[in-house]
């Protein structure tokens, strides 16, 4: 899975837009301090997408198909949900997204997308390889496709929101979202900054027998570092672990990051040998929203806050 990839240097994603090939093309730089947020974006514009391709957007998009939930959530936050005509089967937020046409899941429906007559398809770096053939077919019939970078940390998430803002002529709204997110992150960090006793936590992303967790170099690790949490997982990346290892690591908190198993919190507590783990003894096995943490969009700060509350509830009076 793409979220298992190592860090991508955030600075690489700042250069979201390159100069046009001739004087008739406008240059769009969402992070350029000379660009005022009150000035409407001029089209056509050129965007360098996650695949390194220069994509020309001839006019402000009016009919957009989003291939992944994080892109959709950004579009809704920017206030252009009326321009969204199609979303993936996995989209579930906000609730109004259920009214949009569905274009498939891991394998999207080309015929359905084409029938919606979009002037823009927002793809994503996480599907750019697996969906390459289908995306090319969309391009071949004249549909503009922009592949949005896959953010691996907060700074890259801000850059992605800024890029979508430029594409949709909503740079000012994007800037406001980013400012609100940064302020919220600061507020959360201030609350956990003076924790007297740091707690350790273990994140579980799949149930036994194939238990997976998040170690060093993951987005979870960045969040832990931001929140003064010690990761009980000591290996690098997202990797398979075992009940025996978890018992030995003895985390103060167990964070269950999936909901496909009914009553999973109680099931975890009842695993053989888990009664000796501090998290179980102190009733600190908590289920958290995978969507809020894995979807790199405006709700990421909500995921960060809920993660902090799960480990240090007393700081938030919970």
TORTIGU-717093 format. One line per 3 residues: number of its first residue (from 1); for each residue z, y, x of N, C-alpha, C, O. Coordinates in steps of 0.2 Angstrom, whole numbers, plus 5000, padded with zeros to 4 digits. Example, Ala and Ser with C-alpha at 12.3 -4.5 7.8 and 13.67 -1.06 7.14 Angstrom:
BEGIN
1> 5039:4972:5066:5039:4978:5062:5039:4984:5066:5042:4983:5071 ~ 5035:4989:5064:5036:4995:5068:5039:5000:5064:5040:5006:5067
This chain:
BEGIN
1> 5000:4994:5004:5000:5000:5000:5000:5006:5004:5003:5006:5010 ~ 4997:5012:5002:4996:5017:5006:5003:5021:5007:5003:5024:5013 ~ 5008:5020:5003:5014:5024:5004:5018:5021:5010:5023:5023:5012
4> 5015:5015:5013:5018:5012:5018:5016:5015:5025:5018:5013:5030 ~ 5011:5019:5025:5008:5022:5031:5013:5026:5034:5018:5029:5031 ~ 5012:5027:5041:5016:5031:5045:5015:5039:5043:5010:5040:5039
7> 5019:5043:5046:5019:5050:5045:5012:5053:5047:5009:5051:5052 ~ 5009:5057:5043:5003:5061:5044:5006:5068:5046:5010:5071:5042 ~ 5004:5071:5052:5006:5077:5054:5005:5083:5049:4999:5084:5047
10> 5010:5086:5046:5009:5090:5040:5004:5096:5042:5000:5098:5037 ~ 5003:5098:5048:4999:5104:5050:4991:5102:5049:4987:5106:5047 ~ 4990:5095:5049:4983:5093:5048:4980:5095:5041:4975:5096:5040
13> 4985:5095:5036:4983:5096:5029:4983:5103:5027:4981:5105:5021 ~ 4985:5108:5032:4985:5115:5030:4978:5118:5030:4977:5122:5026 ~ 4974:5115:5034:4967:5117:5034:4963:5114:5028:4959:5109:5029
16> 4964:5116:5022:4962:5113:5016:4954:5115:5014:4951:5112:5011 ~ 4952:5121:5017:4946:5123:5015:4942:5126:5022:4946:5130:5025 ~ 4936:5125:5023:4933:5127:5029:4927:5132:5026:4926:5132:5020
19> 4925:5136:5031:4920:5141:5029:4913:5138:5026:4912:5132:5028 ~ 4910:5141:5022:4904:5139:5019:4898:5139:5024:4899:5142:5030 ~ 4893:5136:5022:4887:5136:5027:4883:5142:5027:4879:5143:5032
22> 4884:5146:5022:4880:5153:5023:4884:5158:5019:4889:5157:5017 ~ 4881:5164:5020:4885:5170:5017:4886:5170:5010:4890:5174:5008 ~ 4882:5166:5006:4883:5166:4999:4889:5162:4997:4891:5162:4991
25> 4891:5158:5001:4897:5154:4999:4904:5157:5001:4904:5160:5006 ~ 4908:5157:4996:4915:5160:4998:4919:5155:5001:4919:5149:5001 ~ 4924:5158:5005:4929:5154:5009:4935:5154:5005:4938:5159:5003
28> 4938:5148:5004:4945:5147:5000:4950:5144:5005:4949:5139:5007 ~ 4955:5148:5006:4961:5146:5011:4967:5147:5007:4970:5153:5007 ~ 4970:5142:5004:4976:5143:5000:4982:5145:5004:4987:5148:5001
31> 4982:5144:5011:4988:5146:5015:4986:5152:5019:4990:5154:5023 ~ 4981:5155:5017:4979:5161:5021:4983:5167:5018:4982:5169:5012 ~ 4987:5171:5022:4991:5176:5020:4987:5182:5017:4989:5186:5014
34> 4980:5182:5019:4976:5188:5017:4973:5187:5010:4971:5192:5007 ~ 4974:5181:5008:4972:5179:5001:4977:5181:4996:4983:5178:4996 ~ 4976:5186:4991:4981:5188:4987:4981:5183:4981:4975:5181:4979
37> 4987:5181:4978:4987:5176:4973:4985:5179:4966:4984:5176:4961 ~ 4984:5186:4966:4982:5189:4959:4975:5190:4959:4972:5191:4954 ~ 4971:5188:4964:4964:5188:4964:4961:5182:4962:4963:5177:4965
40> 4957:5182:4957:4954:5176:4955:4949:5173:4960:4946:5176:4964 ~ 4949:5166:4960:4945:5162:4965:4938:5163:4963:4936:5163:4957 ~ 4934:5164:4968:4927:5165:4967:4923:5159:4969:4925:5155:4973
43> 4918:5157:4965:4914:5151:4965:4907:5153:4967:4905:5159:4965 ~ 4903:5149:4970:4905:5142:4972:4910:5143:4978:4910:5148:4982 ~ 4914:5137:4980:4918:5137:4985:4917:5130:4988:4915:5125:4985
46> 4919:5129:4995:4919:5123:4998:4926:5121:5000:4930:5125:5002 ~ 4927:5114:4999:4933:5111:5000:4932:5105:5005:4928:5101:5004 ~ 4936:5105:5010:4936:5099:5014:4942:5094:5012:4948:5096:5012
49> 4939:5089:5009:4944:5084:5006:4947:5079:5011:4946:5080:5017 ~ 4951:5075:5008:4955:5070:5012:4950:5065:5016:4953:5063:5021 ~ 4944:5065:5014:4940:5060:5018:4936:5064:5023:4932:5061:5027
52> 4937:5071:5024:4934:5075:5029:4927:5077:5027:4924:5080:5031 ~ 4926:5076:5020:4919:5078:5018:4920:5086:5015:4925:5088:5012 ~ 4914:5089:5016:4914:5096:5013:4911:5096:5006:4905:5093:5005
55> 4915:5097:5001:4913:5097:4994:4912:5104:4991:4917:5108:4992 ~ 4906:5105:4988:4905:5111:4985:4907:5111:4978:4905:5106:4974 ~ 4911:5115:4976:4913:5116:4969:4909:5122:4966:4911:5128:4968
58> 4904:5121:4962:4899:5126:4960:4903:5132:4955:4901:5138:4956 ~ 4907:5129:4951:4910:5134:4946:4917:5132:4944:4919:5126:4946 ~ 4921:5136:4941:4928:5134:4939:4927:5128:4935:4924:5128:4930
61> 4931:5122:4937:4931:5116:4933:4933:5117:4926:4939:5120:4925 ~ 4930:5114:4921:4932:5115:4914:4933:5108:4911:4937:5108:4906 ~ 4930:5103:4914:4932:5096:4912:4933:5091:4918:4929:5090:4922
64> 4940:5090:4918:4942:5086:4924:4945:5079:4922:4948:5078:4917 ~ 4943:5074:4927:4946:5067:4926:4950:5066:4932:4948:5068:4938 ~ 4956:5064:4931:4961:5063:4936:4962:5055:4937:4963:5052:4932
67> 4961:5053:4943:4962:5046:4945:4969:5043:4946:4970:5037:4947 ~ 4974:5048:4947:4980:5045:4949:4986:5050:4946:4984:5056:4945 ~ 4991:5047:4944:4996:5051:4941:4999:5058:4944:5000:5063:4941
70> 5000:5057:4951:5002:5063:4954:4997:5069:4953:4999:5075:4953 ~ 4991:5068:4954:4986:5073:4953:4987:5076:4945:4986:5082:4944 ~ 4987:5072:4941:4988:5074:4934:4994:5078:4933:4994:5083:4929
73> 5000:5076:4936:5006:5080:4935:5005:5087:4938:5008:5092:4935 ~ 5002:5087:4943:5000:5094:4946:4996:5098:4942:4998:5104:4941 ~ 4991:5095:4939:4986:5099:4934:4990:5102:4928:4989:5107:4926
76> 4995:5097:4925:4999:5100:4920:5003:5105:4922:5004:5110:4918 ~ 5007:5105:4928:5011:5110:4930:5008:5116:4931:5011:5122:4930 ~ 5001:5116:4933:4997:5122:4934:4995:5125:4927:4992:5131:4927
79> 4996:5122:4922:4994:5124:4915:4987:5123:4914:4984:5127:4910 ~ 4984:5118:4917:4976:5117:4915:4976:5111:4912:4970:5107:4912 ~ 4981:5108:4908:4980:5102:4905:4975:5102:4899:4972:5097:4898
82> 4973:5108:4897:4967:5108:4892:4961:5106:4895:4956:5105:4892 ~ 4960:5107:4902:4954:5105:4905:4954:5098:4907:4949:5095:4910 ~ 4959:5094:4906:4960:5087:4908:4957:5083:4903:4959:5083:4897
85> 4951:5079:4904:4948:5075:4899:4949:5068:4900:4948:5064:4895 ~ 4952:5066:4906:4953:5059:4907:4958:5057:4912:4958:5061:4917 ~ 4962:5052:4911:4967:5051:4916:4968:5043:4917:4965:5039:4913
88> 4972:5041:4922:4972:5034:4923:4977:5030:4918:4981:5034:4914 ~ 4976:5024:4918:4981:5020:4913:4988:5020:4915:4992:5019:4911 ~ 4989:5022:4921:4996:5023:4924:4999:5029:4922:5005:5030:4924
91> 4996:5034:4920:4999:5041:4918:5003:5040:4912:5002:5038:4907 ~ 5009:5043:4913:5014:5043:4908:5019:5049:4908:5023:5050:4904 ~ 5017:5054:4911:5020:5061:4911:5016:5066:4912:5011:5066:4917
94> 5017:5072:4909:5022:5072:4903:5019:5068:4897:5014:5065:4897 ~ 5023:5068:4892:5022:5063:4886:5015:5065:4883:5012:5060:4880 ~ 5013:5071:4883:5007:5073:4880:5001:5070:4883:4995:5070:4881
97> 5002:5067:4889:4996:5064:4893:4994:5058:4889:4988:5055:4891 ~ 4998:5055:4885:4996:5049:4881:4990:5051:4876:4987:5046:4874 ~ 4989:5057:4875:4983:5059:4871:4977:5059:4874:4971:5060:4871
100> 4977:5059:4881:4971:5059:4885:4967:5053:4885:4970:5047:4884 ~ 4960:5053:4886:4956:5047:4887:4958:5043:4893:4959:5046:4898 ~ 4959:5037:4893:4961:5033:4898:4954:5030:4902:4950:5027:4898
103> 4954:5030:4908:4948:5028:4912:4950:5022:4917:4946:5020:4921 ~ 4955:5018:4915:4957:5012:4919:4962:5013:4924:4965:5019:4925 ~ 4964:5008:4927:4970:5008:4932:4968:5007:4939:4964:5012:4942
106> 4969:5002:4943:4967:5001:4949:4960:5001:4950:4957:5004:4955 ~ 4956:4998:4945:4949:4998:4945:4947:5002:4939:4948:5001:4933 ~ 4944:5008:4940:4943:5013:4935:4936:5011:4932:4932:5008:4935
109> 4935:5013:4926:4929:5012:4922:4924:5018:4923:4925:5023:4920 ~ 4919:5016:4927:4914:5021:4929:4910:5023:4922:4909:5029:4922 ~ 4908:5019:4918:4905:5021:4912:4909:5026:4908:4906:5030:4905
112> 4915:5024:4907:4920:5029:4903:4920:5036:4906:4920:5041:4903 ~ 4921:5036:4913:4921:5042:4916:4915:5046:4915:4915:5052:4914 ~ 4909:5043:4916:4903:5046:4915:4902:5049:4908:4899:5054:4907
115> 4904:5045:4903:4903:5047:4896:4907:5053:4895:4906:5057:4890 ~ 4913:5054:4898:4917:5060:4897:4914:5067:4900:4916:5072:4899 ~ 4908:5066:4904:4904:5071:4907:4909:5077:4910:4908:5083:4909
118> 4913:5074:4915:4917:5079:4919:4913:5083:4924:4908:5080:4926 ~ 4915:5089:4925:4912:5093:4931:4916:5092:4937:4914:5094:4942 ~ 4922:5088:4937:4926:5087:4943:4930:5081:4941:4933:5080:4936
121> 4930:5076:4947:4934:5071:4947:4939:5071:4953:4937:5072:4958 ~ 4945:5071:4951:4950:5072:4956:4953:5065:4958:4956:5062:4955 ~ 4950:5063:4964:4952:5056:4967:4958:5058:4971:4961:5063:4971
124> 4960:5052:4975:4966:5053:4979:4966:5049:4986:4962:5043:4986 ~ 4969:5051:4991:4968:5047:4997:4971:5040:4997:4968:5036:5001 ~ 4975:5039:4992:4978:5032:4992:4973:5027:4989:4973:5021:4989
127> 4967:5029:4986:4962:5025:4983:4955:5026:4986:4950:5023:4984 ~ 4955:5031:4990:4948:5032:4993:4945:5027:4996:4938:5026:4996 ~ 4948:5022:4999:4945:5016:5002:4943:5011:4997:4937:5009:4997
130> 4948:5009:4993:4947:5004:4988:4942:5006:4983:4938:5002:4980 ~ 4941:5013:4981:4937:5015:4976:4931:5018:4979:4927:5022:4975 ~ 4929:5017:4985:4924:5021:4989:4917:5020:4985:4913:5025:4984
133> 4915:5014:4983:4909:5012:4980:4908:5016:4973:4903:5018:4972 ~ 4914:5015:4970:4914:5018:4963:4913:5026:4963:4909:5029:4960 ~ 4917:5029:4968:4916:5036:4969:4909:5038:4971:4907:5044:4969
136> 4906:5034:4975:4899:5036:4977:4894:5036:4971:4890:5040:4971 ~ 4896:5031:4967:4891:5031:4961:4892:5037:4957:4887:5039:4954 ~ 4898:5039:4956:4899:5046:4952:4896:5051:4956:4893:5056:4952
139> 4896:5052:4962:4892:5057:4966:4885:5056:4965:4881:5061:4964 ~ 4882:5050:4965:4875:5049:4964:4873:5051:4957:4867:5053:4957 ~ 4877:5052:4952:4875:5054:4946:4876:5062:4945:4875:5064:4939
142> 4878:5065:4950:4879:5072:4950:4886:5075:4948:4887:5081:4947 ~ 4891:5070:4948:4898:5072:4947:4901:5074:4953:4901:5071:4958 ~ 4905:5080:4953:4908:5082:4959:4915:5078:4960:4919:5078:4955
145> 4916:5076:4966:4922:5072:4967:4926:5075:4973:4923:5076:4978 ~ 4932:5076:4972:4936:5079:4977:4942:5074:4978:4946:5073:4974 ~ 4943:5071:4984:4948:5067:4986:4954:5071:4989:4954:5074:4994
148> 4960:5071:4985:4966:5075:4987:4970:5071:4992:4970:5065:4991 ~ 4972:5074:4997:4976:5070:5002:4982:5067:5000:4985:5069:4995 ~ 4984:5061:5002:4990:5058:5000:4996:5061:5004:4996:5060:5010
151> 5000:5064:5001:5006:5067:5004:5011:5062:5006:5012:5058:5002 ~ 5014:5063:5012:5019:5058:5014:5026:5062:5016:5030:5058:5018 ~ 5026:5068:5014:5033:5072:5014:5032:5078:5010:5027:5079:5007
154> 5038:5082:5010:5038:5088:5006:5033:5093:5008:5029:5096:5004 ~ 5032:5094:5014:5028:5099:5016:5020:5098:5014:5017:5102:5012 ~ 5019:5091:5015:5012:5089:5013:5011:5090:5006:5005:5091:5003
157> 5016:5089:5002:5016:5089:4995:5015:5097:4993:5011:5098:4988 ~ 5018:5101:4996:5017:5108:4995:5009:5110:4996:5006:5114:4992 ~ 5007:5107:5002:5000:5109:5003:4995:5106:4998:4990:5109:4997
160> 4996:5100:4996:4992:5097:4990:4992:5101:4984:4987:5102:4981 ~ 4998:5104:4982:4998:5108:4976:4994:5114:4977:4991:5116:4973 ~ 4995:5117:4983:4991:5123:4985:4984:5122:4984:4980:5126:4982
163> 4981:5116:4987:4974:5114:4987:4972:5114:4979:4966:5116:4978 ~ 4975:5110:4975:4973:5109:4968:4973:5116:4965:4969:5117:4961 ~ 4978:5120:4967:4978:5127:4964:4972:5131:4965:4969:5135:4961
166> 4970:5130:4972:4963:5134:4974:4957:5131:4970:4953:5135:4967 ~ 4957:5125:4969:4951:5121:4966:4951:5124:4958:4946:5125:4956 ~ 4957:5124:4955:4957:5126:4948:4958:5133:4947:4959:5135:4941
169> 4958:5137:4952:4958:5144:4951:4965:5146:4948:4966:5150:4944 ~ 4970:5143:4951:4977:5144:4949:4982:5144:4955:4987:5141:4956 ~ 4979:5148:4960:4983:5149:4966:4990:5152:4965:4995:5150:4968
172> 4990:5157:4961:4997:5160:4960:5002:5156:4956:5008:5155:4958 ~ 4999:5152:4952:5004:5147:4948:5006:5142:4953:5012:5139:4953 ~ 5002:5139:4958:5003:5135:4963:5009:5137:4968:5013:5134:4969
175> 5008:5144:4970:5013:5147:4974:5020:5147:4971:5025:5146:4974 ~ 5020:5149:4964:5026:5149:4960:5029:5142:4960:5036:5141:4961 ~ 5025:5137:4959:5028:5130:4959:5031:5128:4966:5037:5125:4966
178> 5028:5130:4971:5030:5128:4978:5036:5132:4979:5041:5129:4982 ~ 5037:5138:4977:5043:5142:4978:5049:5139:4975:5054:5139:4977 ~ 5048:5137:4968:5053:5134:4964:5055:5128:4967:5061:5126:4967
181> 5051:5124:4970:5052:5117:4973:5057:5118:4979:5062:5115:4980 ~ 5055:5123:4983:5058:5125:4990:5065:5127:4988:5070:5125:4991 ~ 5066:5131:4983:5072:5134:4981:5077:5128:4979:5083:5128:4980
184> 5074:5124:4975:5078:5118:4972:5080:5114:4978:5086:5111:4978 ~ 5076:5112:4983:5078:5108:4988:5083:5111:4992:5088:5108:4994 ~ 5083:5118:4993:5089:5121:4997:5095:5121:4993:5100:5120:4996
187> 5095:5122:4986:5101:5121:4982:5104:5114:4982:5110:5114:4983 ~ 5100:5109:4982:5102:5102:4983:5105:5101:4990:5111:5098:4990 ~ 5102:5103:4995:5104:5102:5002:5111:5106:5003:5115:5103:5006
190> 5112:5112:5000:5118:5115:5001:5124:5112:4998:5129:5112:5001 ~ 5123:5108:4993:5128:5104:4989:5130:5098:4993:5136:5096:4993 ~ 5126:5095:4997:5128:5089:5001:5129:5091:5008:5130:5086:5012
193> 5128:5097:5010:5129:5099:5017:5135:5097:5021:5136:5096:5026 ~ 5141:5098:5017:5147:5098:5019:5151:5091:5017:5157:5091:5016 ~ 5147:5086:5016:5150:5080:5014:5155:5078:5020:5153:5077:5026
196> 5161:5076:5018:5166:5074:5023:5165:5067:5026:5166:5066:5032 ~ 5163:5063:5022:5161:5056:5024:5154:5054:5022:5153:5053:5016 ~ 5150:5053:5026:5143:5051:5025:5143:5044:5022:5146:5039:5025
199> 5139:5043:5017:5138:5036:5014:5132:5033:5016:5127:5037:5018 ~ 5132:5027:5017:5125:5023:5018:5122:5020:5012:5126:5019:5007 ~ 5116:5020:5011:5112:5018:5005:5107:5013:5007:5104:5014:5012
202> 5105:5008:5003:5100:5004:5003:5095:5004:4997:5098:5004:4992 ~ 5089:5005:4999:5084:5006:4993:5080:4999:4992:5078:4997:4997 ~ 5080:4997:4986:5076:4991:4985:5071:4992:4980:5071:4996:4975
205> 5065:4990:4982:5059:4992:4978:5055:4986:4975:5050:4987:4972 ~ 5058:4980:4976:5056:4974:4973:5061:4969:4972:5066:4968:4977 ~ 5061:4965:4967:5067:4960:4966:5066:4954:4970:5060:4952:4973
208> 5071:4950:4971:5071:4943:4975:5066:4939:4971:5065:4939:4965 ~ 5062:4934:4974:5064:4932:4981:5061:4936:4987:5062:4936:4992 ~ 5056:4940:4985:5052:4945:4990:5055:4952:4989:5053:4956:4986
211> 5061:4953:4992:5064:4959:4992:5062:4964:4997:5061:4962:5003 ~ 5060:4970:4995:5057:4975:5000:5061:4981:5000:5064:4983:4995 ~ 5062:4984:5006:5066:4990:5006:5062:4995:5011:5057:4994:5013
214> 5065:5001:5011:5062:5007:5015:5066:5008:5021:5072:5010:5021 ~ 5063:5008:5027:5067:5010:5033:5064:5016:5036:5063:5021:5033 ~ 5065:5017:5043:5063:5023:5046:5056:5024:5046:5051:5020:5045
217> 5054:5031:5046:5047:5033:5045:5044:5033:5038:5038:5033:5038 ~ 5048:5032:5033:5046:5032:5026:5048:5039:5023:5052:5043:5025 ~ 5045:5040:5017:5047:5046:5013:5054:5045:5011:5058:5050:5011
220> 5056:5039:5010:5063:5038:5008:5068:5040:5013:5073:5044:5012 ~ 5066:5039:5020:5070:5041:5025:5070:5048:5026:5076:5051:5028 ~ 5065:5052:5025:5065:5059:5025:5070:5062:5020:5074:5066:5021
223> 5070:5059:5014:5074:5061:5008:5082:5060:5011:5086:5064:5009 ~ 5083:5054:5013:5090:5052:5016:5092:5058:5021:5098:5060:5021 ~ 5087:5059:5026:5089:5064:5031:5091:5071:5028:5095:5074:5030
226> 5087:5073:5023:5088:5079:5019:5095:5079:5015:5098:5085:5015 ~ 5097:5073:5013:5103:5073:5009:5109:5070:5013:5114:5069:5009 ~ 5109:5070:5019:5115:5068:5023:5117:5061:5021:5123:5059:5020
229> 5112:5056:5020:5113:5049:5018:5111:5045:5024:5106:5046:5027 ~ 5115:5040:5026:5113:5035:5031:5109:5029:5028:5112:5026:5023 ~ 5104:5028:5031:5100:5022:5028:5102:5016:5031:5103:5015:5037
232> 5104:5011:5027:5107:5005:5030:5101:5000:5032:5103:4996:5036 ~ 5095:5002:5030:5089:4998:5033:5088:5001:5040:5087:5007:5041 ~ 5087:4996:5045:5087:4999:5052:5080:4998:5055:5078:5000:5060
235> 5075:4994:5051:5069:4993:5054:5064:4999:5052:5066:5003:5048 ~ 5058:4999:5054:5053:5004:5053:5048:5002:5047:5046:4997:5046 ~ 5047:5007:5043:5042:5006:5037:5045:5003:5031:5051:5002:5031
238> 5041:5001:5027:5042:4997:5021:5042:4990:5023:5036:4988:5024 ~ 5047:4986:5022:5047:4979:5025:5051:4974:5020:5055:4977:5016 ~ 5050:4968:5021:5053:4963:5017:5060:4961:5021:5060:4961:5027
241> 5065:4961:5017:5072:4959:5019:5075:4954:5015:5071:4950:5012 ~ 5081:4952:5016:5084:4946:5012:5091:4948:5010:5094:4953:5012 ~ 5093:4944:5005:5100:4945:5003:5105:4945:5009:5110:4949:5009
244> 5104:4940:5013:5109:4939:5019:5109:4946:5023:5115:4948:5025 ~ 5103:4949:5024:5103:4955:5028:5107:4961:5025:5110:4964:5028 ~ 5106:4961:5018:5109:4966:5014:5116:4966:5014:5120:4971:5015
247> 5119:4960:5014:5126:4958:5014:5129:4960:5021:5134:4963:5021 ~ 5125:4959:5026:5127:4960:5033:5128:4968:5034:5132:4971:5037 ~ 5122:4971:5031:5122:4979:5032:5127:4982:5028:5130:4988:5030
250> 5130:4979:5022:5135:4982:5018:5135:4989:5016:5139:4993:5018 ~ 5129:4991:5013:5128:4998:5011:5134:5000:5006:5136:4997:5002 ~ 5135:5007:5006:5140:5010:5001:5137:5011:4995:5140:5011:4989
253> 5130:5011:4994:5127:5012:4988:5120:5008:4988:5117:5008:4993 ~ 5119:5005:4983:5112:5001:4982:5108:5005:4977:5110:5006:4971 ~ 5102:5007:4979:5098:5011:4974:5092:5006:4972:5088:5004:4977
256> 5091:5005:4966:5086:5000:4964:5080:5005:4961:5081:5009:4956 ~ 5074:5004:4964:5069:5009:4963:5063:5005:4959:5057:5007:4960 ~ 5065:5001:4954:5060:4998:4950:5063:4997:4943:5070:4996:4943
259> 5059:4996:4938:5062:4994:4931:5058:4989:4928:5059:4988:4922 ~ 5055:4985:4931:5051:4979:4928:5055:4973:4927:5053:4968:4924 ~ 5061:4973:4929:5066:4967:4928:5071:4970:4923:5075:4975:4925
262> 5072:4967:4918:5077:4969:4913:5084:4968:4916:5086:4963:4919 ~ 5088:4973:4914:5096:4973:4916:5096:4971:4924:5101:4968:4926 ~ 5092:4975:4928:5092:4973:4935:5098:4975:4939:5100:4972:4943
265> 5101:4981:4936:5108:4983:4940:5113:4977:4940:5116:4976:4945 ~ 5114:4974:4934:5119:4969:4933:5117:4963:4937:5121:4959:4940 ~ 5110:4962:4937:5107:4956:4941:5109:4956:4948:5111:4951:4951
268> 5108:4962:4951:5109:4963:4958:5116:4962:4960:5118:4959:4965 ~ 5121:4965:4955:5128:4964:4956:5130:4957:4957:5135:4955:4960 ~ 5126:4952:4953:5128:4945:4952:5125:4941:4957:5126:4935:4957
271> 5121:4944:4962:5118:4939:4967:5123:4936:4971:5129:4939:4972 ~ 5122:4930:4974:5127:4926:4978:5129:4930:4984:5124:4932:4988 ~ 5135:4931:4985:5138:4935:4991:5138:4942:4990:5141:4946:4994
274> 5135:4945:4985:5135:4953:4984:5141:4956:4982:5142:4962:4983 ~ 5146:4951:4980:5152:4954:4978:5157:4957:4984:5162:4960:4983 ~ 5154:4955:4990:5158:4958:4996:5155:4964:4998:5158:4968:5002
277> 5149:4966:4995:5146:4973:4997:5150:4979:4994:5152:4979:4989 ~ 5151:4984:4998:5155:4990:4996:5152:4993:4990:5155:4995:4985 ~ 5145:4993:4990:5142:4996:4984:5143:4992:4977:5144:4995:4972
280> 5144:4986:4978:5146:4982:4972:5153:4982:4970:5155:4983:4964 ~ 5157:4982:4975:5164:4982:4974:5166:4989:4971:5171:4990:4967 ~ 5163:4995:4973:5164:5001:4970:5160:5003:4965:5160:5009:4963
283> 5156:4999:4962:5152:5000:4956:5147:5006:4958:5146:5010:4954 ~ 5143:5005:4964:5138:5010:4966:5132:5007:4966:5128:5008:4971 ~ 5130:5003:4961:5123:5001:4961:5119:5005:4956:5121:5004:4950
286> 5114:5009:4958:5111:5013:4953:5104:5013:4953:5100:5011:4958 ~ 5101:5013:4947:5094:5013:4946:5091:5020:4946:5094:5024:4942 ~ 5086:5021:4950:5083:5027:4950:5075:5027:4949:5072:5022:4949
289> 5072:5033:4947:5066:5033:4945:5061:5032:4950:5061:5037:4955 ~ 5057:5027:4950:5052:5027:4956:5046:5032:4955:5044:5035:4960 ~ 5045:5034:4949:5039:5039:4948:5041:5046:4951:5037:5049:4954
292> 5048:5048:4950:5050:5054:4952:5050:5055:4960:5049:5060:4963 ~ 5051:5049:4963:5051:5049:4970:5045:5047:4974:5043:5050:4979 ~ 5041:5043:4970:5034:5041:4974:5028:5046:4972:5024:5046:4976
295> 5029:5049:4966:5023:5054:4964:5024:5060:4968:5029:5064:4966 ~ 5020:5062:4972:5021:5068:4976:5018:5074:4973:5012:5076:4974 ~ 5022:5076:4968:5020:5082:4964:5026:5086:4962:5031:5086:4966
298> 5026:5090:4957:5031:5095:4956:5038:5092:4954:5043:5095:4955 ~ 5038:5085:4952:5044:5082:4950:5048:5079:4956:5053:5076:4955 ~ 5045:5080:4962:5048:5077:4968:5055:5080:4969:5059:5076:4971
301> 5056:5086:4967:5063:5089:4968:5068:5086:4963:5074:5085:4965 ~ 5065:5084:4957:5070:5081:4952:5072:5074:4955:5077:5072:4954 ~ 5067:5070:4958:5069:5064:4961:5074:5065:4967:5078:5061:4968
304> 5073:5070:4971:5078:5071:4976:5085:5073:4974:5089:5070:4976 ~ 5085:5076:4968:5091:5078:4965:5095:5072:4963:5101:5071:4964 ~ 5091:5068:4959:5094:5061:4956:5096:5057:4962:5101:5053:4961
307> 5092:5057:4967:5094:5052:4973:5101:5055:4976:5105:5051:4977 ~ 5102:5061:4976:5108:5064:4979:5114:5063:4974:5119:5061:4976 ~ 5112:5063:4968:5118:5062:4963:5120:5055:4963:5126:5053:4961
310> 5115:5050:4964:5117:5043:4964:5121:5041:4970:5125:5037:4969 ~ 5121:5045:4976:5125:5043:4981:5131:5047:4982:5136:5045:4984 ~ 5131:5054:4980:5136:5058:4980:5137:5061:4973:5137:5067:4972
313> 5139:5057:4968:5140:5060:4961:5145:5065:4961:5145:5070:4956 ~ 5150:5065:4965:5156:5069:4964:5154:5076:4966:5157:5081:4964 ~ 5149:5077:4970:5147:5084:4972:5144:5087:4966:5144:5094:4966
316> 5141:5083:4962:5137:5086:4956:5142:5086:4950:5139:5086:4944 ~ 5148:5084:4951:5153:5083:4945:5151:5078:4941:5151:5079:4934 ~ 5148:5072:4943:5146:5067:4939:5149:5061:4941:5148:5055:4938
